[in-house]
């Protein structure tokens, strides 16, 4: 057999080139191929290809090579070549007379860049719109494992600057509880030179596992870290808008964690957590404003009054729902329920204006419900309160002619709001009235306002509520009203406070999509 000679054209080729004959014996490898494959000409030429690279026998590479020989058509495959190469390759397998030519390109850098971009996109996509701190903390470590190490811990600084480990995740299910316990106890045991402490000060720190262990005092954390395999770590700060708000600690596996990707991930995580905090503060401020305006009702001589307010689960949806209950100069008890259009602090502020205006008009004029709404509409136009709102006003009073019956007269007017719900003792709940109400407030101050009247027996309950109690995404209003009526029927014998609480619990189920306000009166008797 004549020994193959070097080919000047193949030697000048920057790609790795390797050829085999029909018996899969290596017939040629150029200089670029020797460098990539880590084998010399003398080590490869004349040897069996499958013996030289056993990991390719049943891999995507091997299947593509055999397919090219069997069909006579060139094949292209991109895959990861395991040890000893441990690299990503794109290979073009071209059939030759009596053999096969392989053109190999190392695409590891491109694949790592693609994987990094995919990871960043996934992290950004998963955290975008997440406004719940607990949910964000649960997601973050799981998003980066195993792409950035075998495990990850999330540390967040609270408002006083104290660090707390809030989340962890490990690739190995058997070590997740160990890592969670380590997260629970490690921070008090960390010296000032520990990677996580330095990361919280703004540094990116890589450290060998043995060094981390040696710096840690003998403690439960020390034993747990040994149980985790004493991994090398990379600690990266989480940048917020104005300061570092935490750190991510990555536990490395066989390969070190890429610091560039880790810092890019940390940047997105820090921004997402900062957004969560800002929204939480906005929600707290808006809710505090709203609750400060929704005072406790004064006691009525006609019966017991209960009020409830539940903010929306989403911070941005804290808005303009309000209730009120007060006595008018003529002796009547007036209930009010309203909802300003919008879900932000501006809506809450507008709600405060409308509530105060209506109270002032009611106390000064002693007018009935329709006249109160007409006066409020006129005041909004005159004072330039540029908003829209729905409202329902109900006035309750006992007239001299009802002294012997115990009955109470109810007069109400509705400005585009949901109808009051009436629960008679031992009867079926009824929504009043059946027809549509008048125009919303803020549409036409000269528009007509109508009133309806009904006589109520002792023990009757009247409930006024906002749409957050009955409206649901994917369900129409009629279905929501039917659910309210059914729940009220089952709960009618409850004490008034329990009735309100259980209605909200059944219909809202802990995560209201909108604010919920309600006010109820149960007549004595």
Secondary structure, DSSP 8 states (H G I E B T S, - for coil): -------HHHHH-SSEEEEEETT-BEEEE-HHHHHHHT--HHHHTTSBHHHHTGGGTTSHHHHHHHHHHHHSS-EEEEEEETTTT-EEEEEEEEEETTEEEEEEEE-HHHHHHHHHHHHHHHHHHHHTT---HHHHHHHHHHHHTBTTBSEEEEEEE-TTS-EEEEEEEESSHHHHHHHHHHHHHHHHH--TTSHHHHHHTT--EEE-HHHHHHHS-SSHHHHHHHHTT---EEEEEEE-SSSEEEEEEEE--SS---HHHHHHHHHHHHHHHHHHHHHHHHHHHHHHHHHHHS------SSEEEEEEEE--SSGGG--EEEEEEEE-TTS-EEEEEEEESSSSHHHHHHHHHHHHHHHHHHHHH---HHHHHHHHHHHHHHHT----EEEEEEEEE--GGGTTTT-EEEEEEEEB---EEEE-TTS--EEE-SS--B--BTT-TTS----EEEEE-TT-EEEEE-GGGT-BTTB-HHHHHHHHHHHHHHHTTS-HHHHHHHHHHHHHTT--SS-EEEEEEEE--
